[in-house]
C-alpha cells in the first residue's frame, strides 16, 4: 500500500483500532499529523549516567542489577513508572 501524508493512521501497519483511538485523542488522524506530533517530553533511554554523576532533582537513565527485593516473577507492574528514592 502506498502511503501519503493524508493516509489515515489506522491504515499504517502496526496501528490497530485501540492505538488509532489513543492517537485520535491527541488529535492525530493522519500520517501528517503523526509526523508533526511533538511529545510532551523526551526521555533519553539510550545513554546511561553514572551514579556518581547524578544530581538532586535531575532525570537520569542508569543501568543497574537488582540483587534482592520483594515481589514475584508474575507480578505485573508498569516498568515505565519505576523510580527509586533511596541509594546507598
PDB file of N, CA, C and O in Angstrom:
ATOM      1  N   UNK A   1       0.834  -1.179   0.000  1.00  0.00           N
ATOM      2  CA  UNK A   1       0.000   0.000   0.000  1.00  0.00           C
ATOM      3  C   UNK A   1       0.884   1.250   0.000  1.00  0.00           C
ATOM      4  O   UNK A   1       1.783   1.387   0.830  1.00  0.00           O
ATOM      5  N   UNK A   2       0.622   2.133  -0.919  1.00  0.00           N
ATOM      6  CA  UNK A   2       1.352   3.390  -0.979  1.00  0.00           C
ATOM      7  C   UNK A   2       0.754   4.352   0.041  1.00  0.00           C
ATOM      8  O   UNK A   2      -0.466   4.450   0.177  1.00  0.00           O
ATOM      9  N   UNK A   3       1.618   5.054   0.750  1.00  0.00           N
ATOM     10  CA  UNK A   3       1.148   5.998   1.756  1.00  0.00           C
ATOM     11  C   UNK A   3       1.427   7.420   1.311  1.00  0.00           C
ATOM     12  O   UNK A   3       2.398   7.696   0.606  1.00  0.00           O
ATOM     13  N   UNK A   4       0.563   8.300   1.736  1.00  0.00           N
ATOM     14  CA  UNK A   4       0.771   9.729   1.522  1.00  0.00           C
ATOM     15  C   UNK A   4       0.548  10.415   2.864  1.00  0.00           C
ATOM     16  O   UNK A   4       0.175   9.766   3.841  1.00  0.00           O
ATOM     17  N   UNK A   5       0.769  11.689   2.912  1.00  0.00           N
ATOM     18  CA  UNK A   5       0.583  12.412   4.167  1.00  0.00           C
ATOM     19  C   UNK A   5      -0.867  12.385   4.639  1.00  0.00           C
ATOM     20  O   UNK A   5      -1.142  12.584   5.822  1.00  0.00           O
ATOM     21  N   UNK A   6      -1.789  12.138   3.718  1.00  0.00           N
ATOM     22  CA  UNK A   6      -3.201  12.094   4.097  1.00  0.00           C
ATOM     23  C   UNK A   6      -3.677  10.696   4.485  1.00  0.00           C
ATOM     24  O   UNK A   6      -4.856  10.508   4.782  1.00  0.00           O
ATOM     25  N   UNK A   7      -2.771   9.712   4.485  1.00  0.00           N
ATOM     26  CA  UNK A   7      -3.127   8.353   4.895  1.00  0.00           C
ATOM     27  C   UNK A   7      -3.571   8.360   6.349  1.00  0.00           C
ATOM     28  O   UNK A   7      -2.898   8.926   7.210  1.00  0.00           O
ATOM     29  N   UNK A   8      -4.707   7.728   6.616  1.00  0.00           N
ATOM     30  CA  UNK A   8      -5.200   7.651   7.989  1.00  0.00           C
ATOM     31  C   UNK A   8      -4.279   6.747   8.804  1.00  0.00           C
ATOM     32  O   UNK A   8      -3.789   5.738   8.296  1.00  0.00           O
ATOM     33  N   UNK A   9      -4.043   7.104  10.065  1.00  0.00           N
ATOM     34  CA  UNK A   9      -3.123   6.328  10.903  1.00  0.00           C
ATOM     35  C   UNK A   9      -3.588   4.889  11.071  1.00  0.00           C
ATOM     36  O   UNK A   9      -2.759   3.993  11.232  1.00  0.00           O
ATOM     37  N   UNK A  10      -4.887   4.650  11.038  1.00  0.00           N
ATOM     38  CA  UNK A  10      -5.389   3.282  11.196  1.00  0.00           C
ATOM     39  C   UNK A  10      -4.970   2.377  10.047  1.00  0.00           C
ATOM     40  O   UNK A  10      -5.065   1.154  10.150  1.00  0.00           O
ATOM     41  N   UNK A  11      -4.506   2.975   8.948  1.00  0.00           N
ATOM     42  CA  UNK A  11      -4.074   2.200   7.787  1.00  0.00           C
ATOM     43  C   UNK A  11      -2.579   1.869   7.845  1.00  0.00           C
ATOM     44  O   UNK A  11      -2.080   1.127   6.999  1.00  0.00           O
ATOM     45  N   UNK A  12      -1.872   2.405   8.820  1.00  0.00           N
ATOM     46  CA  UNK A  12      -0.436   2.166   8.962  1.00  0.00           C
ATOM     47  C   UNK A  12      -0.221   0.825   9.653  1.00  0.00           C
ATOM     48  O   UNK A  12      -0.868   0.519  10.655  1.00  0.00           O
ATOM     49  N   UNK A  13       0.686   0.037   9.110  1.00  0.00           N
ATOM     50  CA  UNK A  13       0.967  -1.280   9.680  1.00  0.00           C
ATOM     51  C   UNK A  13       1.344  -1.146  11.148  1.00  0.00           C
ATOM     52  O   UNK A  13       2.180  -0.317  11.507  1.00  0.00           O
ATOM     53  N   UNK A  14       0.730  -1.958  11.989  1.00  0.00           N
ATOM     54  CA  UNK A  14       1.022  -1.944  13.418  1.00  0.00           C
ATOM     55  C   UNK A  14       0.108  -1.049  14.232  1.00  0.00           C
ATOM     56  O   UNK A  14       0.147  -1.080  15.462  1.00  0.00           O
ATOM     57  N   UNK A  15      -0.717  -0.251  13.564  1.00  0.00           N
ATOM     58  CA  UNK A  15      -1.668   0.612  14.265  1.00  0.00           C
ATOM     59  C   UNK A  15      -3.034  -0.036  14.185  1.00  0.00           C
ATOM     60  O   UNK A  15      -3.670  -0.040  13.131  1.00  0.00           O
ATOM     61  N   UNK A  16      -3.479  -0.580  15.293  1.00  0.00           N
ATOM     62  CA  UNK A  16      -4.790  -1.208  15.358  1.00  0.00           C
ATOM     63  C   UNK A  16      -5.840  -0.223  15.831  1.00  0.00           C
ATOM     64  O   UNK A  16      -5.542   0.955  16.028  1.00  0.00           O
ATOM     65  N   UNK A  17      -7.059  -0.689  16.015  1.00  0.00           N
ATOM     66  CA  UNK A  17      -8.153   0.192  16.443  1.00  0.00           C
ATOM     67  C   UNK A  17      -7.900   0.899  17.776  1.00  0.00           C
ATOM     68  O   UNK A  17      -8.213   2.081  17.919  1.00  0.00           O
ATOM     69  N   UNK A  18      -7.338   0.186  18.744  1.00  0.00           N
ATOM     70  CA  UNK A  18      -7.086   0.815  20.051  1.00  0.00           C
ATOM     71  C   UNK A  18      -6.031   1.898  19.953  1.00  0.00           C
ATOM     72  O   UNK A  18      -6.198   2.978  20.521  1.00  0.00           O
ATOM     73  N   UNK A  19      -4.949   1.625  19.242  1.00  0.00           N
ATOM     74  CA  UNK A  19      -3.888   2.628  19.085  1.00  0.00           C
ATOM     75  C   UNK A  19      -4.408   3.820  18.293  1.00  0.00           C
ATOM     76  O   UNK A  19      -4.089   4.963  18.617  1.00  0.00           O
ATOM     77  N   UNK A  20      -5.203   3.568  17.260  1.00  0.00           N
ATOM     78  CA  UNK A  20      -5.774   4.656  16.466  1.00  0.00           C
ATOM     79  C   UNK A  20      -6.658   5.544  17.342  1.00  0.00           C
ATOM     80  O   UNK A  20      -6.663   6.764  17.178  1.00  0.00           O
ATOM     81  N   UNK A  21      -7.400   4.946  18.264  1.00  0.00           N
ATOM     82  CA  UNK A  21      -8.251   5.717  19.174  1.00  0.00           C
ATOM     83  C   UNK A  21      -7.406   6.570  20.122  1.00  0.00           C
ATOM     84  O   UNK A  21      -7.741   7.726  20.378  1.00  0.00           O
ATOM     85  N   UNK A  22      -6.318   6.009  20.642  1.00  0.00           N
ATOM     86  CA  UNK A  22      -5.419   6.785  21.509  1.00  0.00           C
ATOM     87  C   UNK A  22      -4.801   7.955  20.758  1.00  0.00           C
ATOM     88  O   UNK A  22      -4.683   9.058  21.292  1.00  0.00           O
ATOM     89  N   UNK A  23      -4.413   7.704  19.526  1.00  0.00           N
ATOM     90  CA  UNK A  23      -3.849   8.781  18.705  1.00  0.00           C
ATOM     91  C   UNK A  23      -4.898   9.852  18.416  1.00  0.00           C
ATOM     92  O   UNK A  23      -4.593  11.044  18.441  1.00  0.00           O
ATOM     93  N   UNK A  24      -6.128   9.431  18.142  1.00  0.00           N
ATOM     94  CA  UNK A  24      -7.214  10.379  17.864  1.00  0.00           C
ATOM     95  C   UNK A  24      -7.463  11.281  19.069  1.00  0.00           C
ATOM     96  O   UNK A  24      -7.787  12.458  18.905  1.00  0.00           O
ATOM     97  N   UNK A  25      -7.313  10.740  20.278  1.00  0.00           N
ATOM     98  CA  UNK A  25      -7.492  11.549  21.485  1.00  0.00           C
ATOM     99  C   UNK A  25      -6.453  12.658  21.573  1.00  0.00           C
ATOM    100  O   UNK A  25      -6.648  13.645  22.281  1.00  0.00           O
ATOM    101  N   UNK A  26      -5.354  12.492  20.856  1.00  0.00           N
ATOM    102  CA  UNK A  26      -4.293  13.504  20.819  1.00  0.00           C
ATOM    103  C   UNK A  26      -4.365  14.347  19.542  1.00  0.00           C
ATOM    104  O   UNK A  26      -3.468  15.139  19.254  1.00  0.00           O
ATOM    105  N   UNK A  27      -5.441  14.162  18.789  1.00  0.00           N
ATOM    106  CA  UNK A  27      -5.627  14.947  17.568  1.00  0.00           C
ATOM    107  C   UNK A  27      -4.835  14.425  16.385  1.00  0.00           C
ATOM    108  O   UNK A  27      -4.586  15.162  15.431  1.00  0.00           O
ATOM    109  N   UNK A  28      -4.437  13.159  16.436  1.00  0.00           N
ATOM    110  CA  UNK A  28      -3.628  12.562  15.367  1.00  0.00           C
ATOM    111  C   UNK A  28      -4.524  11.618  14.569  1.00  0.00           C
ATOM    112  O   UNK A  28      -4.937  10.565  15.054  1.00  0.00           O
ATOM    113  N   UNK A  29      -4.813  12.029  13.326  1.00  0.00           N
ATOM    114  CA  UNK A  29      -5.702  11.245  12.474  1.00  0.00           C
ATOM    115  C   UNK A  29      -5.014  10.762  11.204  1.00  0.00           C
ATOM    116  O   UNK A  29      -5.404   9.743  10.634  1.00  0.00           O
ATOM    117  N   UNK A  30      -3.992  11.489  10.759  1.00  0.00           N
ATOM    118  CA  UNK A  30      -3.314  11.158   9.507  1.00  0.00           C
ATOM    119  C   UNK A  30      -1.818  10.986   9.738  1.00  0.00           C
ATOM    120  O   UNK A  30      -1.301  11.314  10.806  1.00  0.00           O
ATOM    121  N   UNK A  31      -1.132  10.470   8.726  1.00  0.00           N
ATOM    122  CA  UNK A  31       0.323  10.333   8.795  1.00  0.00           C
ATOM    123  C   UNK A  31       0.975  11.700   8.988  1.00  0.00           C
ATOM    124  O   UNK A  31       1.961  11.823   9.714  1.00  0.00           O
ATOM    125  N   UNK A  32       0.430  12.717   8.343  1.00  0.00           N
ATOM    126  CA  UNK A  32       0.969  14.070   8.508  1.00  0.00           C
ATOM    127  C   UNK A  32       0.838  14.541   9.959  1.00  0.00           C
ATOM    128  O   UNK A  32       1.760  15.146  10.507  1.00  0.00           O
ATOM    129  N   UNK A  33      -0.312  14.260  10.576  1.00  0.00           N
ATOM    130  CA  UNK A  33      -0.498  14.608  11.993  1.00  0.00           C
ATOM    131  C   UNK A  33       0.534  13.896  12.858  1.00  0.00           C
ATOM    132  O   UNK A  33       1.107  14.488  13.772  1.00  0.00           O
ATOM    133  N   UNK A  34       0.764  12.622  12.562  1.00  0.00           N
ATOM    134  CA  UNK A  34       1.700  11.816  13.339  1.00  0.00           C
ATOM    135  C   UNK A  34       3.124  12.346  13.208  1.00  0.00           C
ATOM    136  O   UNK A  34       3.849  12.427  14.200  1.00  0.00           O
ATOM    137  N   UNK A  35       3.526  12.704  12.001  1.00  0.00           N
ATOM    138  CA  UNK A  35       4.880  13.223  11.787  1.00  0.00           C
ATOM    139  C   UNK A  35       5.089  14.575  12.453  1.00  0.00           C
ATOM    140  O   UNK A  35       6.213  14.918  12.821  1.00  0.00           O
ATOM    141  N   UNK A  36       4.019  15.342  12.609  1.00  0.00           N
ATOM    142  CA  UNK A  36       4.135  16.658  13.225  1.00  0.00           C
ATOM    143  C   UNK A  36       3.925  16.664  14.721  1.00  0.00           C
ATOM    144  O   UNK A  36       4.030  17.712  15.359  1.00  0.00           O
ATOM    145  N   UNK A  37       3.627  15.501  15.294  1.00  0.00           N
ATOM    146  CA  UNK A  37       3.364  15.418  16.727  1.00  0.00           C
ATOM    147  C   UNK A  37       4.655  15.548  17.518  1.00  0.00           C
ATOM    148  O   UNK A  37       5.631  14.848  17.250  1.00  0.00           O
ATOM    149  N   UNK A  38       4.654  16.440  18.486  1.00  0.00           N
ATOM    150  CA  UNK A  38       5.802  16.620  19.369  1.00  0.00           C
ATOM    151  C   UNK A  38       5.388  16.167  20.756  1.00  0.00           C
ATOM    152  O   UNK A  38       4.475  16.747  21.344  1.00  0.00           O
ATOM    153  N   UNK A  39       6.046  15.135  21.295  1.00  0.00           N
ATOM    154  CA  UNK A  39       5.660  14.640  22.620  1.00  0.00           C
ATOM    155  C   UNK A  39       5.892  15.677  23.716  1.00  0.00           C
ATOM    156  O   UNK A  39       6.670  16.617  23.556  1.00  0.00           O
ATOM    157  N   UNK A  40       5.201  15.479  24.821  1.00  0.00           N
ATOM    158  CA  UNK A  40       5.309  16.373  25.974  1.00  0.00           C
ATOM    159  C   UNK A  40       6.749  16.476  26.457  1.00  0.00           C
ATOM    160  O   UNK A  40       7.230  17.566  26.766  1.00  0.00           O
ATOM    161  N   UNK A  41       7.427  15.350  26.521  1.00  0.00           N
ATOM    162  CA  UNK A  41       8.836  15.347  26.906  1.00  0.00           C
ATOM    163  C   UNK A  41       9.516  14.146  26.270  1.00  0.00           C
ATOM    164  O   UNK A  41       8.868  13.186  25.852  1.00  0.00           O
ATOM    165  N   UNK A  42      10.813  14.225  26.211  1.00  0.00           N
ATOM    166  CA  UNK A  42      11.601  13.144  25.637  1.00  0.00           C
ATOM    167  C   UNK A  42      12.528  12.611  26.717  1.00  0.00           C
ATOM    168  O   UNK A  42      13.233  13.378  27.372  1.00  0.00           O
ATOM    169  N   UNK A  43      12.528  11.316  26.899  1.00  0.00           N
ATOM    170  CA  UNK A  43      13.420  10.694  27.870  1.00  0.00           C
ATOM    171  C   UNK A  43      14.464   9.881  27.120  1.00  0.00           C
ATOM    172  O   UNK A  43      14.131   8.941  26.399  1.00  0.00           O
ATOM    173  N   UNK A  44      15.711  10.243  27.291  1.00  0.00           N
ATOM    174  CA  UNK A  44      16.812   9.536  26.640  1.00  0.00           C
ATOM    175  C   UNK A  44      17.054   8.223  27.370  1.00  0.00           C
ATOM    176  O   UNK A  44      17.532   8.217  28.504  1.00  0.00           O
ATOM    177  N   UNK A  45      16.731   7.131  26.732  1.00  0.00           N
ATOM    178  CA  UNK A  45      16.912   5.814  27.344  1.00  0.00           C
ATOM    179  C   UNK A  45      18.038   5.039  26.671  1.00  0.00           C
ATOM    180  O   UNK A  45      18.143   3.822  26.824  1.00  0.00           O
ATOM    181  N   UNK A  46      18.871   5.747  25.931  1.00  0.00           N
ATOM    182  CA  UNK A  46      19.986   5.114  25.228  1.00  0.00           C
ATOM    183  C   UNK A  46      21.296   5.368  25.969  1.00  0.00           C
ATOM    184  O   UNK A  46      22.132   4.474  26.096  1.00  0.00           O
ATOM    185  N   UNK A  47      21.462   6.589  26.452  1.00  0.00           N
ATOM    186  CA  UNK A  47      22.699   6.963  27.130  1.00  0.00           C
ATOM    187  C   UNK A  47      22.509   6.836  28.640  1.00  0.00           C
ATOM    188  O   UNK A  47      21.579   7.407  29.211  1.00  0.00           O
ATOM    189  N   UNK A  48      23.394   6.089  29.270  1.00  0.00           N
ATOM    190  CA  UNK A  48      23.297   5.840  30.701  1.00  0.00           C
ATOM    191  C   UNK A  48      24.218   6.776  31.474  1.00  0.00           C
ATOM    192  O   UNK A  48      25.334   7.062  31.039  1.00  0.00           O
ATOM    193  N   UNK A  49      23.742   7.250  32.625  1.00  0.00           N
ATOM    194  CA  UNK A  49      24.540   8.091  33.510  1.00  0.00           C
ATOM    195  C   UNK A  49      25.209   7.216  34.551  1.00  0.00           C
ATOM    196  O   UNK A  49      24.711   6.144  34.895  1.00  0.00           O
ATOM    197  N   UNK A  50      26.335   7.682  35.046  1.00  0.00           N
ATOM    198  CA  UNK A  50      26.996   7.005  36.156  1.00  0.00           C
ATOM    199  C   UNK A  50      26.379   7.523  37.446  1.00  0.00           C
ATOM    200  O   UNK A  50      26.043   8.703  37.546  1.00  0.00           O
ATOM    201  N   UNK A  51      26.230   6.659  38.419  1.00  0.00           N
ATOM    202  CA  UNK A  51      25.615   7.038  39.688  1.00  0.00           C
ATOM    203  C   UNK A  51      26.360   8.211  40.311  1.00  0.00           C
ATOM    204  O   UNK A  51      25.736   9.088  40.908  1.00  0.00           O
ATOM    205  N   UNK A  52      27.671   8.242  40.184  1.00  0.00           N
ATOM    206  CA  UNK A  52      28.458   9.332  40.793  1.00  0.00           C
ATOM    207  C   UNK A  52      28.177  10.689  40.151  1.00  0.00           C
ATOM    208  O   UNK A  52      28.486  11.725  40.740  1.00  0.00           O
ATOM    209  N   UNK A  53      27.594  10.697  38.944  1.00  0.00           N
ATOM    210  CA  UNK A  53      27.306  11.949  38.241  1.00  0.00           C
ATOM    211  C   UNK A  53      25.879  12.460  38.457  1.00  0.00           C
ATOM    212  O   UNK A  53      25.527  13.533  37.966  1.00  0.00           O
ATOM    213  N   UNK A  54      25.072  11.714  39.174  1.00  0.00           N
ATOM    214  CA  UNK A  54      23.671  12.090  39.362  1.00  0.00           C
ATOM    215  C   UNK A  54      23.559  13.238  40.364  1.00  0.00           C
ATOM    216  O   UNK A  54      24.197  13.229  41.417  1.00  0.00           O
ATOM    217  N   UNK A  55      22.739  14.221  40.012  1.00  0.00           N
ATOM    218  CA  UNK A  55      22.496  15.384  40.859  1.00  0.00           C
ATOM    219  C   UNK A  55      21.051  15.366  41.339  1.00  0.00           C
ATOM    220  O   UNK A  55      20.188  14.815  40.656  1.00  0.00           O
ATOM    221  N   UNK A  56      20.764  15.963  42.512  1.00  0.00           N
ATOM    222  CA  UNK A  56      19.384  16.014  43.006  1.00  0.00           C
ATOM    223  C   UNK A  56      18.444  16.687  42.006  1.00  0.00           C
ATOM    224  O   UNK A  56      18.829  17.620  41.302  1.00  0.00           O
ATOM    225  N   UNK A  57      17.212  16.198  41.957  1.00  0.00           N
ATOM    226  CA  UNK A  57      16.131  16.743  41.130  1.00  0.00           C
ATOM    227  C   UNK A  57      16.354  16.574  39.628  1.00  0.00           C
ATOM    228  O   UNK A  57      15.656  17.200  38.830  1.00  0.00           O
ATOM    229  N   UNK A  58      17.300  15.754  39.237  1.00  0.00           N
ATOM    230  CA  UNK A  58      17.530  15.504  37.829  1.00  0.00           C
ATOM    231  C   UNK A  58      16.810  14.243  37.376  1.00  0.00           C
ATOM    232  O   UNK A  58      16.353  13.449  38.198  1.00  0.00           O
ATOM    233  N   UNK A  59      16.713  14.067  36.072  1.00  0.00           N
ATOM    234  CA  UNK A  59      16.133  12.858  35.492  1.00  0.00           C
ATOM    235  C   UNK A  59      17.255  12.145  34.756  1.00  0.00           C
ATOM    236  O   UNK A  59      17.892  12.716  33.870  1.00  0.00           O
ATOM    237  N   UNK A  60      17.492  10.898  35.128  1.00  0.00           N
ATOM    238  CA  UNK A  60      18.616  10.149  34.584  1.00  0.00           C
ATOM    239  C   UNK A  60      18.192   8.745  34.199  1.00  0.00           C
ATOM    240  O   UNK A  60      17.193   8.224  34.696  1.00  0.00           O
ATOM    241  N   UNK A  61      18.954   8.147  33.318  1.00  0.00           N
ATOM    242  CA  UNK A  61      18.799   6.737  32.998  1.00  0.00           C
ATOM    243  C   UNK A  61      20.066   6.045  33.460  1.00  0.00           C
ATOM    244  O   UNK A  61      21.170   6.412  33.059  1.00  0.00           O
ATOM    245  N   UNK A  62      19.897   5.042  34.305  1.00  0.00           N
ATOM    246  CA  UNK A  62      21.046   4.278  34.778  1.00  0.00           C
ATOM    247  C   UNK A  62      20.819   2.810  34.476  1.00  0.00           C
ATOM    248  O   UNK A  62      19.689   2.364  34.276  1.00  0.00           O
ATOM    249  N   UNK A  63      21.894   2.085  34.447  1.00  0.00           N
ATOM    250  CA  UNK A  63      21.823   0.630  34.287  1.00  0.00           C
ATOM    251  C   UNK A  63      22.174   0.031  35.644  1.00  0.00           C
ATOM    252  O   UNK A  63      23.206   0.359  36.229  1.00  0.00           O
ATOM    253  N   UNK A  64      21.311  -0.844  36.135  1.00  0.00           N
ATOM    254  CA  UNK A  64      21.529  -1.430  37.451  1.00  0.00           C
ATOM    255  C   UNK A  64      21.069  -2.875  37.465  1.00  0.00           C
ATOM    256  O   UNK A  64      20.256  -3.292  36.640  1.00  0.00           O
ATOM    257  N   UNK A  65      21.593  -3.622  38.402  1.00  0.00           N
ATOM    258  CA  UNK A  65      21.165  -5.001  38.620  1.00  0.00           C
ATOM    259  C   UNK A  65      20.513  -5.063  39.991  1.00  0.00           C
ATOM    260  O   UNK A  65      21.113  -4.664  40.990  1.00  0.00           O
ATOM    261  N   UNK A  66      19.290  -5.561  40.037  1.00  0.00           N
ATOM    262  CA  UNK A  66      18.584  -5.703  41.305  1.00  0.00           C
ATOM    263  C   UNK A  66      19.077  -6.989  41.950  1.00  0.00           C
ATOM    264  O   UNK A  66      18.926  -8.075  41.391  1.00  0.00           O
ATOM    265  N   UNK A  67      19.661  -6.856  43.120  1.00  0.00           N
ATOM    266  CA  UNK A  67      20.245  -8.003  43.807  1.00  0.00           C
ATOM    267  C   UNK A  67      19.236  -8.714  44.703  1.00  0.00           C
ATOM    268  O   UNK A  67      19.361  -9.917  44.934  1.00  0.00           O
ATOM    269  N   UNK A  68      18.247  -7.999  45.207  1.00  0.00           N
ATOM    270  CA  UNK A  68      17.202  -8.612  46.011  1.00  0.00           C
ATOM    271  C   UNK A  68      16.011  -7.672  46.028  1.00  0.00           C
ATOM    272  O   UNK A  68      16.115  -6.502  45.660  1.00  0.00           O
ATOM    273  N   UNK A  69      14.889  -8.200  46.458  1.00  0.00           N
ATOM    274  CA  UNK A  69      13.699  -7.367  46.534  1.00  0.00           C
ATOM    275  C   UNK A  69      12.482  -8.206  46.809  1.00  0.00           C
ATOM    276  O   UNK A  69      12.574  -9.418  47.003  1.00  0.00           O
ATOM    277  N   UNK A  70      11.347  -7.558  46.826  1.00  0.00           N
ATOM    278  CA  UNK A  70      10.088  -8.246  47.063  1.00  0.00           C
ATOM    279  C   UNK A  70       9.307  -8.307  45.767  1.00  0.00           C
ATOM    280  O   UNK A  70       9.561  -7.544  44.835  1.00  0.00           O
ATOM    281  N   UNK A  71       8.360  -9.216  45.719  1.00  0.00           N
ATOM    282  CA  UNK A  71       7.533  -9.380  44.533  1.00  0.00           C
ATOM    283  C   UNK A  71       7.894 -10.670  43.840  1.00  0.00           C
ATOM    284  O   UNK A  71       8.963 -11.236  44.069  1.00  0.00           O
ATOM    285  N   UNK A  72       7.014 -11.125  43.007  1.00  0.00           N
ATOM    286  CA  UNK A  72       7.241 -12.375  42.301  1.00  0.00           C
ATOM    287  C   UNK A  72       7.429 -12.151  40.825  1.00  0.00           C
ATOM    288  O   UNK A  72       7.212 -11.052  40.313  1.00  0.00           O
ATOM    289  N   UNK A  73       7.828 -13.185  40.156  1.00  0.00           N
ATOM    290  CA  UNK A  73       8.059 -13.105  38.720  1.00  0.00           C
ATOM    291  C   UNK A  73       6.782 -12.839  37.944  1.00  0.00           C
ATOM    292  O   UNK A  73       6.833 -12.381  36.802  1.00  0.00           O
ATOM    293  N   UNK A  74       5.640 -13.120  38.550  1.00  0.00           N
ATOM    294  CA  UNK A  74       4.376 -12.940  37.850  1.00  0.00           C
ATOM    295  C   UNK A  74       3.709 -11.616  38.194  1.00  0.00           C
ATOM    296  O   UNK A  74       2.603 -11.344  37.728  1.00  0.00           O
ATOM    297  N   UNK A  75       4.362 -10.796  38.997  1.00  0.00           N
ATOM    298  CA  UNK A  75       3.792  -9.509  39.382  1.00  0.00           C
ATOM    299  C   UNK A  75       3.885  -8.553  38.199  1.00  0.00           C
ATOM    300  O   UNK A  75       4.984  -8.218  37.757  1.00  0.00           O
ATOM    301  N   UNK A  76       2.762  -8.121  37.695  1.00  0.00           N
ATOM    302  CA  UNK A  76       2.750  -7.207  36.539  1.00  0.00           C
ATOM    303  C   UNK A  76       2.624  -5.772  37.037  1.00  0.00           C
ATOM    304  O   UNK A  76       1.606  -5.405  37.622  1.00  0.00           O
ATOM    305  N   UNK A  77       3.624  -4.985  36.814  1.00  0.00           N
ATOM    306  CA  UNK A  77       3.584  -3.574  37.159  1.00  0.00           C
ATOM    307  C   UNK A  77       4.250  -2.808  36.032  1.00  0.00           C
ATOM    308  O   UNK A  77       5.170  -3.317  35.394  1.00  0.00           O
ATOM    309  N   UNK A  78       3.797  -1.596  35.784  1.00  0.00           N
ATOM    310  CA  UNK A  78       4.331  -0.837  34.650  1.00  0.00           C
ATOM    311  C   UNK A  78       5.766  -0.388  34.893  1.00  0.00           C
ATOM    312  O   UNK A  78       6.019   0.444  35.764  1.00  0.00           O
ATOM    313  N   UNK A  79       6.682  -0.922  34.148  1.00  0.00           N
ATOM    314  CA  UNK A  79       8.100  -0.613  34.312  1.00  0.00           C
ATOM    315  C   UNK A  79       8.396   0.845  34.002  1.00  0.00           C
ATOM    316  O   UNK A  79       9.333   1.415  34.561  1.00  0.00           O
ATOM    317  N   UNK A  80       7.620   1.454  33.128  1.00  0.00           N
ATOM    318  CA  UNK A  80       7.919   2.822  32.735  1.00  0.00           C
ATOM    319  C   UNK A  80       7.710   3.824  33.860  1.00  0.00           C
ATOM    320  O   UNK A  80       8.169   4.962  33.760  1.00  0.00           O
ATOM    321  N   UNK A  81       7.027   3.425  34.930  1.00  0.00           N
ATOM    322  CA  UNK A  81       6.813   4.318  36.058  1.00  0.00           C
ATOM    323  C   UNK A  81       7.713   3.959  37.233  1.00  0.00           C
ATOM    324  O   UNK A  81       7.507   4.443  38.346  1.00  0.00           O
ATOM    325  N   UNK A  82       8.686   3.132  36.994  1.00  0.00           N
ATOM    326  CA  UNK A  82       9.605   2.705  38.034  1.00  0.00           C
ATOM    327  C   UNK A  82      10.498   3.875  38.431  1.00  0.00           C
ATOM    328  O   UNK A  82      11.073   4.547  37.575  1.00  0.00           O
ATOM    329  N   UNK A  83      10.608   4.110  39.719  1.00  0.00           N
ATOM    330  CA  UNK A  83      11.513   5.147  40.212  1.00  0.00           C
ATOM    331  C   UNK A  83      12.069   4.717  41.544  1.00  0.00           C
ATOM    332  O   UNK A  83      11.476   3.889  42.236  1.00  0.00           O
ATOM    333  N   UNK A  84      13.193   5.268  41.905  1.00  0.00           N
ATOM    334  CA  UNK A  84      13.856   4.948  43.160  1.00  0.00           C
ATOM    335  C   UNK A  84      14.098   6.232  43.925  1.00  0.00           C
ATOM    336  O   UNK A  84      14.437   7.258  43.336  1.00  0.00           O
ATOM    337  N   UNK A  85      13.928   6.178  45.218  1.00  0.00           N
ATOM    338  CA  UNK A  85      14.109   7.353  46.043  1.00  0.00           C
ATOM    339  C   UNK A  85      15.294   7.235  46.982  1.00  0.00           C
ATOM    340  O   UNK A  85      15.641   8.203  47.658  1.00  0.00           O
ATOM    341  N   UNK A  86      15.920   6.069  47.039  1.00  0.00           N
ATOM    342  CA  UNK A  86      16.989   5.876  48.008  1.00  0.00           C
ATOM    343  C   UNK A  86      18.149   5.131  47.358  1.00  0.00           C
ATOM    344  O   UNK A  86      17.948   4.188  46.592  1.00  0.00           O
ATOM    345  N   UNK A  87      19.331   5.557  47.667  1.00  0.00           N
ATOM    346  CA  UNK A  87      20.526   4.865  47.187  1.00  0.00           C
ATOM    347  C   UNK A  87      21.469   4.695  48.356  1.00  0.00           C
ATOM    348  O   UNK A  87      21.466   5.489  49.296  1.00  0.00           O
ATOM    349  N   UNK A  88      22.252   3.684  48.292  1.00  0.00           N
ATOM    350  CA  UNK A  88      23.251   3.587  49.330  1.00  0.00           C
ATOM    351  C   UNK A  88      23.247   2.308  50.023  1.00  0.00           C
ATOM    352  O   UNK A  88      24.050   2.096  50.931  1.00  0.00           O
TER     353      UNK A  88
END
